[in-house]
């Protein structure tokens, strides 16, 4: 992101989109099936952590994995990696001037 403003705008628009999608009854009635990779990961999680999870629980976990991947792609569409030295600029101010 070029600035904090553009980052905050991306985060805010993503949250608004998610909340609007939750209000749409048609979208909730026909969810997109999870990818095969996220389904395999969710199944492996059930085997390793909680064998009592139902098939619906596993599918919900797989869909959440896909949703997280989509959100990450929206925040960093070019998959640009940060360097170790990249950090936000911290600027302190006191009454009477800037330090």
N, C-alpha and C positions, 0 to 999 in steps of 0.2 A: 504494500500500500504506500502511496506517496506521502500521506500525512495521517495524523490521528483522526482528523475529520472524516477522511475517506474510509478508514478502518471502522469508525463508529457507525458511519452510514451503512456500510456493508453488514455489520452485525445487527443493526436495527432493522434493516430491510429483511434480513433472514428471519429474525424473530417474528416480524409482522407476517411474513409469508407462511410461517409455520402455524401461527395462530389463526390465520384466515383459512388455511387448509383444514385445520381441525374443525372449523365451523361449517365446512362444505359437506353436506350429507352424502353426495354422490361420490366424492373422493374417499370418504370413509367407508363406503359400501364396497368399493372395488379397489382394494390396495394393490400396489404393484408387488408382484412376487419377489422375494429376495434373490440376490445373485447366488450362484452355486458356491462361490467362495465363502460368502457370509453364512450361508446355510451349513456348510461343512464346519466352519469355525464354531457356530452355535451348537451344532451336534457334538463337537468335541468338548465344548464347555459343559454340556449336560453330562457327558460320560465322566469327565474329570471332577466336576464340582457338585452336581446335584442330579443324580439319576432319576429323581422323582419329578423332574420337570415334564410337563405335558408337551405334546406336539405343538399346541398353540403357543406355549411359552417359548419354545425353541424358535418358532417362526417369528414371534415378536422380537426376540433377541436379534435374529438375523436381519430383520427390517430396521432395527435400531442401529445395527452396524452399518448398513447401507446409508441410512440417514446421516450418520456421523461422517462417513466418507464424502457424501455430497456437500455437507456443510464445510468440510475442510477444503474441498475443491473450490467452493464459492469464495472462501476467504483468501485462497492463494491459487488462482487459476493457472498461473504460469509455472507453478511448483518451484518457485525460486527459493533456494536454500539461504538461510542466514549464516553469516560468518560468526566466529567466536567473538569478535570485537563489536558486532552490531548490538546496539542498545539504545533505548530512547534517551533523548537529551533531557537531563534533569536541570531545571533552572529554579533557583531559590530567589525569593525576593523578600526584602524587609522594608519596613516603613522608612522612607527617605531615599530609596534607591535599590538598584539591583546588585546582587553579589555574584 
